Amino acid sequence: MMNPFRCLLFMLVFLAGSGLDQHAYAYLDPGTGSMVLQLLLGGIAGALVVGKLYWHRFKSMFGRSASNPSTENHRDAQDSQNEK
């Protein structure tokens, strides 16, 4: 919880800042909208890729082992040939 002095100081700064309101007269060209849309879609795509990576890790923690018996036999055969 904030102490009363910090709360009062915050309120004074907020009220002083809101009293200095001025018009910006800013112009947003059509390229700004497409840039914001591209940023939004890129963020969603990135979040989906990260989610997919972590989903596979999550599934692998609770799933069965992905080892195939035929590959294990093949490795055993190679190991026995290397020993000769």
Secondary structure as the mmCIF struct_conf table of DSSP 4:
data_model
#
loop_
_struct_conf.conf_type_id
_struct_conf.id
_struct_conf.beg_label_comp_id
_struct_conf.beg_label_asym_id
_struct_conf.beg_label_seq_id
_struct_conf.end_label_comp_id
_struct_conf.end_label_asym_id
_struct_conf.end_label_seq_id
HELX_RH_AL_P HELX_RH_AL_P1 PRO A 4 SER A 18
TURN_TY1_P TURN_TY1_P1 GLY A 19 LEU A 20
HELX_RH_AL_P HELX_RH_AL_P2 PRO A 30 PHE A 62
BEND BEND1 GLY A 63 GLY A 63
HELX_RH_AL_P HELX_RH_AL_P3 PRO A 69 GLU A 83
#
